[in-house]
Amino acid sequence: MAIQDTFNGAKNAYAFYGAYLNTVAQELGMERALALHTKMLEGMGPIQGKAIKEQAGAGEIDAKAAYSLAKAVPESLGLVFEVQEESPSAVRWRCRGCSVYEGWRMAGLDDTTLETMCRAGSVRFMDAVVKQLNPRLSYEIHRYRSAADDSCEEQIVLR
C-alpha cells in the first residue's frame, strides 16, 4: 500500500506541474516552456548525482552499481522497475506504471508533449545523475511506450 500511496502522491504533484507548464506555455509558447523544463532538470541532475555519489563513497561505479544507486530517485516517485538485463556494462529495465507520465496526462498534456518532456527533461536529469557517478555512463530510453497502457524500457550503459 505504501508504494501505491507514493505513486498517487507523485502523480498528483506532477498533475499540478503539468498544469503549471500548460499555463507557462499559454504565456510563452510550448517550445519556450519545454526549453525551461529541460534547463531546470539539467541543472538539478548534477546536484542529485553528487549527493548520491557522496553517499556511495569512492570507487569505480559501473552500470549495475549505478542502477542500484540511481533507482532511488524514480522509486521515490512510486515507480516500480522490472529488470530485463543486468551486467556491469548495461542494465535495462521496464517501468511498471509511471506517476510522472500519468500526472502529466491528468493535466491534459498530449502524447507528443509527454514524450518530449520525458526525453528532454526526465531522461536528461537522470543522465546527469549517472554521469556524476561515472562520466562514462549514459541513461537512455531504450524503448518509449507505444500507448498510454504500455510502459517504457530504460537503461544505463557504460561506454
SEDREN-420127 format. One line per field, with one value per atom (N, C-alpha, C): residue number from 1; atom name; x, y, z. Coordinates in Angstrom, 2 decimals, always signed. Example, Ala and Ser with C-alpha at 12.3 -4.5 7.8 and 13.67 -1.06 7.14 Angstrom:
% SEDREN-420127
seq	(1_1_1_2_2_2);
atom	(N_CA_C_N_CA_C);
east	(+13.19_+12.30_+13.20_+12.85_+13.67_+12.90);
north	(-5.69_-4.50_-3.30_-2.25_-1.06_+0.03);
up	(+7.80_+7.80_+7.80_+7.08_+7.14_+7.87);
% end
This chain:
% SEDREN-420127
seq	(1_1_1_2_2_2_3_3_3_4_4_4_5_5_5_6_6_6_7_7_7_8_8_8_9_9_9_10_10_10_11_11_11_12_12_12_13_13_13_14_14_14_15_15_15_16_16_16_17_17_17_18_18_18_19_19_19_20_20_20_21_21_21_22_22_22_23_23_23_24_24_24_25_25_25_26_26_26_27_27_27_28_28_28_29_29_29_30_30_30_31_31_31_32_32_32_33_33_33_34_34_34_35_35_35_36_36_36_37_37_37_38_38_38_39_39_39_40_40_40_41_41_41_42_42_42_43_43_43_44_44_44_45_45_45_46_46_46_47_47_47_48_48_48_49_49_49_50_50_50_51_51_51_52_52_52_53_53_53_54_54_54_55_55_55_56_56_56_57_57_57_58_58_58_59_59_59_60_60_60_61_61_61_62_62_62_63_63_63_64_64_64_65_65_65_66_66_66_67_67_67_68_68_68_69_69_69_70_70_70_71_71_71_72_72_72_73_73_73_74_74_74_75_75_75_76_76_76_77_77_77_78_78_78_79_79_79_80_80_80_81_81_81_82_82_82_83_83_83_84_84_84_85_85_85_86_86_86_87_87_87_88_88_88_89_89_89_90_90_90_91_91_91_92_92_92_93_93_93_94_94_94_95_95_95_96_96_96_97_97_97_98_98_98_99_99_99_100_100_100_101_101_101_102_102_102_103_103_103_104_104_104_105_105_105_106_106_106_107_107_107_108_108_108_109_109_109_110_110_110_111_111_111_112_112_112_113_113_113_114_114_114_115_115_115_116_116_116_117_117_117_118_118_118_119_119_119_120_120_120_121_121_121_122_122_122_123_123_123_124_124_124_125_125_125_126_126_126_127_127_127_128_128_128_129_129_129_130_130_130_131_131_131_132_132_132_133_133_133_134_134_134_135_135_135_136_136_136_137_137_137_138_138_138_139_139_139_140_140_140_141_141_141_142_142_142_143_143_143_144_144_144_145_145_145_146_146_146_147_147_147_148_148_148_149_149_149_150_150_150_151_151_151_152_152_152_153_153_153_154_154_154_155_155_155_156_156_156_157_157_157_158_158_158_159_159_159);
atom	(N_CA_C_N_CA_C_N_CA_C_N_CA_C_N_CA_C_N_CA_C_N_CA_C_N_CA_C_N_CA_C_N_CA_C_N_CA_C_N_CA_C_N_CA_C_N_CA_C_N_CA_C_N_CA_C_N_CA_C_N_CA_C_N_CA_C_N_CA_C_N_CA_C_N_CA_C_N_CA_C_N_CA_C_N_CA_C_N_CA_C_N_CA_C_N_CA_C_N_CA_C_N_CA_C_N_CA_C_N_CA_C_N_CA_C_N_CA_C_N_CA_C_N_CA_C_N_CA_C_N_CA_C_N_CA_C_N_CA_C_N_CA_C_N_CA_C_N_CA_C_N_CA_C_N_CA_C_N_CA_C_N_CA_C_N_CA_C_N_CA_C_N_CA_C_N_CA_C_N_CA_C_N_CA_C_N_CA_C_N_CA_C_N_CA_C_N_CA_C_N_CA_C_N_CA_C_N_CA_C_N_CA_C_N_CA_C_N_CA_C_N_CA_C_N_CA_C_N_CA_C_N_CA_C_N_CA_C_N_CA_C_N_CA_C_N_CA_C_N_CA_C_N_CA_C_N_CA_C_N_CA_C_N_CA_C_N_CA_C_N_CA_C_N_CA_C_N_CA_C_N_CA_C_N_CA_C_N_CA_C_N_CA_C_N_CA_C_N_CA_C_N_CA_C_N_CA_C_N_CA_C_N_CA_C_N_CA_C_N_CA_C_N_CA_C_N_CA_C_N_CA_C_N_CA_C_N_CA_C_N_CA_C_N_CA_C_N_CA_C_N_CA_C_N_CA_C_N_CA_C_N_CA_C_N_CA_C_N_CA_C_N_CA_C_N_CA_C_N_CA_C_N_CA_C_N_CA_C_N_CA_C_N_CA_C_N_CA_C_N_CA_C_N_CA_C_N_CA_C_N_CA_C_N_CA_C_N_CA_C_N_CA_C_N_CA_C_N_CA_C_N_CA_C_N_CA_C_N_CA_C_N_CA_C_N_CA_C_N_CA_C_N_CA_C_N_CA_C_N_CA_C_N_CA_C_N_CA_C_N_CA_C_N_CA_C_N_CA_C_N_CA_C_N_CA_C_N_CA_C_N_CA_C_N_CA_C_N_CA_C_N_CA_C_N_CA_C_N_CA_C_N_CA_C_N_CA_C_N_CA_C_N_CA_C_N_CA_C_N_CA_C_N_CA_C_N_CA_C_N_CA_C_N_CA_C_N_CA_C_N_CA_C_N_CA_C);
east	(+0.82_+0.00_+0.86_+2.00_+2.85_+3.35_+3.74_+4.23_+3.11_+1.88_+0.75_+0.45_+0.56_+0.36_+1.42_+2.66_+3.74_+3.47_+3.06_+2.74_+1.64_+0.56_-0.58_-0.20_+0.59_+1.04_+1.89_+2.83_+3.68_+2.85_+1.91_+1.04_+0.28_-0.25_-0.96_-0.03_+1.17_+2.14_+2.50_+2.71_+3.04_+1.86_+0.65_-0.52_-0.49_-0.14_-0.01_+1.13_+2.24_+3.36_+2.95_+2.22_+1.74_+0.80_-0.07_-0.96_-0.15_+0.88_+1.76_+2.45_+2.97_+3.64_+2.67_+1.44_+0.43_+0.21_+0.18_-0.02_+1.17_+2.36_+3.57_+3.53_+3.12_+3.05_+2.05_+0.97_-0.02_+0.58_+1.47_+2.09_+3.31_+4.14_+5.43_+5.52_+4.57_+4.63_+5.17_+4.70_+5.10_+6.59_+7.15_+8.57_+9.42_+9.11_+9.86_+9.63_+8.37_+8.06_+8.85_+8.93_+9.69_+11.19_+11.68_+13.10_+13.43_+12.52_+12.73_+12.65_+11.74_+11.61_+12.94_+13.49_+14.77_+15.89_+15.97_+17.03_+16.99_+15.80_+15.65_+16.14_+15.73_+16.12_+17.60_+18.16_+19.59_+20.40_+19.89_+20.57_+20.47_+19.34_+19.12_+19.84_+20.03_+20.65_+22.02_+22.93_+24.25_+24.19_+23.28_+23.14_+22.73_+21.72_+21.25_+22.34_+23.02_+24.09_+25.23_+25.64_+26.72_+26.31_+25.06_+24.57_+24.59_+24.17_+24.18_+25.61_+26.51_+27.91_+28.55_+28.26_+28.79_+28.31_+27.07_+26.53_+27.17_+27.48_+28.04_+29.51_+30.20_+31.63_+32.43_+33.72_+34.62_+34.57_+35.21_+35.30_+34.70_+35.07_+34.57_+33.13_+32.28_+30.86_+30.52_+30.14_+29.74_+28.22_+27.67_+26.24_+25.38_+25.76_+25.00_+24.98_+26.11_+26.19_+25.42_+25.54_+24.83_+23.32_+22.85_+21.41_+20.95_+21.71_+21.31_+21.28_+22.12_+22.13_+21.09_+21.04_+20.19_+18.71_+18.36_+16.94_+16.17_+16.88_+16.20_+15.41_+15.89_+15.20_+13.81_+13.69_+12.35_+11.52_+12.17_+11.42_+10.77_+11.39_+10.80_+9.52_+9.26_+8.05_+7.04_+7.33_+6.41_+6.57_+7.63_+7.85_+8.41_+8.00_+8.47_+9.09_+10.30_+11.03_+11.11_+11.11_+11.38_+12.64_+13.72_+15.00_+14.88_+15.27_+15.23_+16.61_+17.64_+19.02_+19.91_+20.92_+21.78_+23.19_+24.15_+25.57_+26.34_+27.64_+28.43_+28.42_+28.17_+28.21_+26.84_+25.75_+24.42_+23.34_+22.40_+21.20_+20.01_+19.08_+17.86_+16.67_+15.68_+14.50_+13.24_+12.12_+10.80_+10.16_+9.55_+8.87_+7.40_+6.93_+5.52_+4.73_+4.20_+3.45_+4.39_+4.00_+4.85_+3.98_+4.24_+3.47_+3.67_+4.84_+5.14_+4.27_+4.30_+3.50_+2.01_+1.53_+0.10_-0.31_+0.55_+0.25_+0.18_+1.14_+1.13_-0.10_-0.51_-1.74_-2.96_-3.00_-4.12_-4.23_-3.09_-3.06_-3.48_-3.71_-4.18_-3.10_-1.87_-0.79_-0.95_-0.69_-0.85_+0.36_+0.20_+1.23_+2.56_+2.52_+3.76_+4.51_+3.78_+4.40_+4.94_+4.20_+4.66_+5.99_+6.08_+7.32_+8.46_+8.19_+9.21_+9.67_+8.72_+9.08_+9.93_+9.61_+10.38_+11.80_+11.88_+13.20_+14.06_+13.44_+14.20_+14.33_+13.65_+13.68_+14.11_+13.21_+13.46_+14.69_+14.82_+15.97_+17.26_+17.24_+18.44_+18.82_+17.80_+18.06_+18.78_+18.21_+18.81_+20.17_+20.36_+21.67_+22.70_+22.32_+23.23_+23.53_+22.54_+22.75_+23.81_+23.63_+24.57_+25.94_+26.01_+27.32_+28.12_+27.45_+28.16_+28.78_+28.14_+28.65_+29.84_+29.75_+30.83_+30.56_+31.45_+31.22_+31.04_+31.42_+31.27_+29.89_+29.03_+27.68_+26.70_+25.71_+24.62_+23.30_+22.32_+20.95_+20.11_+19.42_+18.72_+17.35_+16.50_+15.26_+15.60_+15.44_+15.66_+14.46_+13.25_+12.01_+10.96_+10.43_+9.38_+8.04_+7.16_+5.84_+5.13_+4.41_+3.69_+2.25_+1.78_+0.42_+0.38_-0.71_-0.83_-0.76_-1.24_-1.22_+0.04_+0.98_+2.25_+3.25_+4.48_+5.50_+6.78_+7.64_+8.94_+9.96_+10.99_+12.18_+13.31_+14.00_+15.11_+16.36_+17.50_+18.75_+19.85_+20.79_+22.06_+23.13_+23.97_+25.00_+26.35_+27.35_+28.74_+29.42_+29.93_+30.56_+32.06);
north	(-1.19_+0.00_+1.26_+1.25_+2.44_+2.87_+1.91_+2.27_+2.89_+2.39_+2.96_+4.37_+4.59_+5.94_+6.90_+6.45_+7.26_+7.57_+6.54_+6.71_+7.75_+7.61_+8.54_+9.97_+10.11_+11.44_+12.10_+11.33_+11.86_+12.19_+11.32_+11.57_+12.88_+13.12_+14.37_+15.58_+15.44_+16.54_+16.84_+15.80_+16.02_+16.54_+16.26_+16.87_+18.39_+18.82_+20.26_+20.85_+20.13_+20.62_+20.72_+19.73_+19.77_+20.94_+21.21_+22.37_+23.67_+23.74_+24.91_+25.07_+23.97_+24.02_+24.50_+24.02_+24.48_+25.99_+26.49_+27.92_+28.72_+28.24_+28.89_+28.86_+27.73_+27.60_+28.58_+28.84_+29.81_+31.21_+31.51_+32.84_+32.96_+31.91_+31.99_+31.10_+30.22_+29.23_+27.91_+26.81_+25.49_+25.24_+25.71_+25.49_+26.11_+27.32_+28.00_+27.31_+26.91_+26.21_+24.91_+24.16_+22.90_+23.16_+24.24_+24.58_+24.90_+25.60_+25.90_+24.63_+23.74_+22.44_+21.69_+21.63_+20.94_+21.61_+22.91_+23.66_+23.40_+23.40_+23.17_+21.77_+20.77_+19.39_+19.13_+19.74_+19.58_+20.21_+21.25_+21.87_+21.06_+20.38_+19.60_+18.24_+17.66_+16.34_+16.25_+17.16_+17.08_+17.21_+18.03_+18.19_+16.87_+16.22_+14.93_+13.87_+13.86_+12.88_+13.01_+14.24_+14.46_+13.97_+14.22_+13.76_+12.23_+11.57_+10.10_+9.58_+10.20_+9.76_+9.93_+11.04_+11.26_+10.17_+9.77_+8.71_+7.36_+7.14_+5.85_+5.72_+6.83_+6.78_+6.68_+6.48_+6.45_+5.08_+5.01_+3.74_+3.85_+2.90_+2.85_+2.34_+3.07_+2.72_+2.30_+1.01_+0.51_+0.67_+0.16_+0.32_-0.35_-1.51_-2.25_-1.49_-1.00_-0.22_+1.09_+1.74_+3.00_+2.79_+1.70_+1.40_+1.24_+0.49_+0.25_+1.55_+2.51_+3.80_+4.77_+4.90_+5.92_+5.57_+4.30_+3.93_+4.50_+4.95_+5.56_+6.81_+7.51_+8.73_+8.39_+7.53_+7.20_+6.40_+5.59_+4.86_+5.83_+6.98_+7.98_+8.57_+8.31_+8.77_+7.64_+6.49_+5.36_+4.47_+4.66_+3.82_+2.47_+1.42_+0.07_-0.46_-1.00_-1.48_-3.00_-3.55_-4.97_-5.03_-5.51_-5.58_-6.62_-6.23_-7.11_-7.68_-6.90_-7.29_-6.59_-7.32_-6.71_-7.27_-6.35_-6.70_-5.47_-5.59_-4.40_-3.33_-3.71_-2.73_-2.18_-2.82_-2.32_-2.92_-2.07_-2.53_-1.93_-2.80_-2.37_-2.86_-1.98_-2.33_-1.78_-2.34_-1.88_-1.23_-0.09_+0.64_+0.24_-0.33_-0.72_+0.47_+1.26_+2.44_+3.59_+4.78_+5.95_+7.08_+7.45_+8.52_+9.85_+10.07_+11.32_+11.39_+10.35_+10.28_+10.44_+9.70_+9.75_+11.12_+11.75_+13.09_+14.11_+14.03_+14.95_+14.74_+13.47_+13.18_+13.76_+13.65_+14.23_+15.73_+16.38_+17.83_+18.18_+17.16_+17.41_+17.55_+17.20_+17.28_+16.15_+16.46_+15.46_+14.52_+13.39_+12.35_+12.83_+13.66_+14.18_+15.04_+15.89_+16.73_+15.87_+14.83_+13.94_+13.29_+12.78_+12.14_+13.15_+14.35_+15.40_+15.75_+15.89_+16.22_+15.13_+13.89_+12.78_+12.76_+12.81_+12.73_+13.96_+15.14_+16.39_+16.83_+16.17_+16.56_+15.43_+14.50_+13.42_+12.60_+12.23_+11.42_+12.22_+13.48_+14.31_+14.50_+14.63_+14.72_+13.46_+12.29_+11.03_+10.79_+11.22_+11.09_+11.92_+13.12_+13.97_+13.33_+12.66_+11.96_+10.89_+9.98_+8.86_+9.33_+10.42_+10.93_+11.47_+11.88_+12.27_+11.04_+9.89_+8.65_+8.12_+8.27_+7.87_+8.56_+9.41_+10.15_+9.26_+7.99_+7.06_+6.40_+6.72_+6.15_+7.02_+6.39_+7.08_+6.49_+7.36_+6.95_+7.23_+6.23_+6.34_+5.68_+6.11_+5.37_+4.34_+3.08_+2.00_+1.89_+2.03_+1.99_+2.82_+3.83_+4.66_+3.94_+4.12_+3.47_+3.73_+2.73_+2.87_+3.33_+3.27_+3.68_+3.99_+4.63_+5.02_+3.82_+2.67_+1.50_+0.66_+1.10_+0.44_+0.99_+0.54_+1.08_+1.28_+2.11_+2.39_+1.38_+1.21_+0.49_+1.50_+1.56_+2.49_+1.70_+2.35_+1.64_+2.59_+2.02_+2.69_+1.86_+2.54_+1.86_+2.48_+1.63_+2.04_+2.03_+3.17_+3.29_+3.35);
up	(+0.00_+0.00_+0.00_+0.69_+0.78_-0.60_-1.47_-2.79_-3.62_-3.47_-4.20_-3.71_-2.42_-1.88_-2.41_-2.47_-3.02_-4.49_-5.24_-6.67_-6.84_-6.07_-6.19_-5.81_-4.77_-4.36_-5.43_-6.00_-7.06_-8.30_-8.64_-9.80_-9.63_-8.45_-8.19_-8.27_-7.74_-7.81_-9.26_-10.06_-11.46_-12.26_-11.84_-12.48_-12.27_-11.07_-10.81_-11.64_-11.72_-12.53_-14.00_-14.49_-15.87_-16.12_-15.14_-15.27_-15.28_-14.45_-14.43_-15.79_-16.33_-17.63_-18.71_-18.68_-19.64_-19.52_-18.30_-18.07_-18.61_-18.35_-18.88_-20.41_-20.98_-22.44_-23.04_-22.34_-22.85_-22.89_-21.96_-21.90_-22.81_-22.85_-23.54_-24.77_-24.96_-26.03_-25.50_-26.08_-25.61_-25.83_-26.93_-27.18_-26.07_-25.68_-24.61_-23.27_-23.01_-21.75_-21.64_-22.74_-22.72_-22.58_-23.17_-23.02_-21.56_-20.89_-19.47_-18.61_-18.96_-18.28_-18.38_-19.58_-19.80_-19.01_-19.08_-18.39_-16.88_-16.31_-14.87_-14.49_-15.26_-14.93_-15.19_-16.23_-16.47_-15.34_-14.74_-13.61_-12.32_-12.15_-10.92_-10.94_-12.12_-12.22_-11.57_-11.87_-11.24_-9.71_-9.23_-7.77_-7.13_-7.72_-7.20_-7.33_-8.49_-8.71_-7.72_-7.43_-6.46_-5.08_-4.70_-3.39_-3.31_-4.39_-4.41_-4.35_-5.10_-5.11_-3.73_-3.06_-1.71_-0.76_-0.87_-0.01_-0.34_-1.62_-2.05_-1.70_-1.58_-1.31_-2.60_-2.45_-3.60_-4.26_-5.38_-6.10_-7.49_-8.33_-9.70_-9.70_-10.38_-10.43_-11.85_-12.00_-13.31_-13.47_-14.56_-14.84_-13.76_-13.33_-12.32_-10.99_-10.57_-9.33_-9.46_-10.63_-10.85_-10.78_-11.37_-11.32_-9.87_-9.09_-7.70_-6.89_-7.25_-6.56_-7.10_-8.42_-9.05_-9.03_-8.92_-8.95_-7.77_-6.75_-5.59_-6.00_-7.04_-7.48_-8.01_-9.05_-9.52_-8.51_-7.69_-6.66_-5.67_-5.46_-4.55_-5.12_-6.42_-7.09_-7.26_-6.63_-6.69_-7.90_-8.68_-9.85_-9.41_-10.10_-9.83_-11.11_-11.00_-12.16_-12.19_-13.40_-13.64_-14.50_-13.93_-14.65_-15.76_-16.97_-18.14_-18.45_-18.18_-18.48_-17.45_-16.95_-15.94_-16.05_-16.24_-16.26_-15.83_-15.61_-15.26_-16.34_-17.61_-18.70_-19.09_-18.68_-19.04_-18.13_-17.76_-17.05_-17.80_-18.19_-18.88_-18.08_-17.93_-17.14_-17.78_-17.36_-17.77_-16.54_-16.78_-15.70_-15.69_-14.58_-14.47_-13.93_-14.81_-14.40_-14.10_-14.53_-14.33_-13.77_-12.54_-11.89_-12.59_-13.15_-13.86_-15.11_-15.92_-17.15_-16.83_-15.86_-15.52_-14.98_-14.20_-13.71_-14.83_-15.74_-16.87_-17.74_-17.91_-18.69_-17.98_-16.66_-15.90_-16.15_-16.38_-16.61_-18.04_-18.87_-20.23_-21.27_-20.93_-21.91_-22.94_-24.20_-25.26_-25.29_-25.99_-26.01_-26.58_-27.60_-28.18_-27.17_-26.46_-25.43_-24.30_-23.91_-22.84_-23.20_-24.42_-24.83_-24.87_-25.38_-25.42_-24.01_-23.08_-21.69_-21.07_-21.37_-20.82_-21.40_-22.72_-23.36_-23.09_-23.10_-22.95_-21.50_-20.60_-19.20_-18.28_-18.05_-17.08_-17.44_-18.71_-19.12_-19.01_-19.39_-19.25_-17.78_-16.92_-15.48_-15.01_-15.34_-14.88_-15.53_-16.78_-17.42_-16.66_-16.26_-15.48_-14.12_-13.53_-12.25_-12.42_-13.40_-13.54_-14.01_-14.76_-15.18_-13.99_-12.94_-11.72_-11.05_-11.21_-10.64_-11.44_-12.76_-13.66_-15.01_-15.48_-16.73_-17.95_-17.86_-18.98_-19.02_-18.04_-18.00_-18.78_-19.38_-20.05_-19.59_-19.37_-19.03_-20.27_-20.77_-22.04_-22.00_-22.91_-23.17_-24.24_-23.91_-24.87_-25.81_-25.23_-26.00_-25.27_-25.97_-25.38_-25.54_-24.58_-24.60_-25.93_-26.40_-27.66_-27.44_-26.20_-25.86_-24.36_-23.94_-22.53_-21.59_-22.01_-21.13_-21.29_-22.10_-22.29_-21.26_-21.30_-20.42_-21.21_-20.67_-21.29_-20.82_-21.63_-21.21_-21.20_-20.09_-19.92_-19.60_-19.73_-19.48_-19.04_-18.33_-18.01_-18.69_-19.48_-20.25_-19.93_-19.76_-19.55_-20.92_-21.32_-22.66_-22.55);
% end
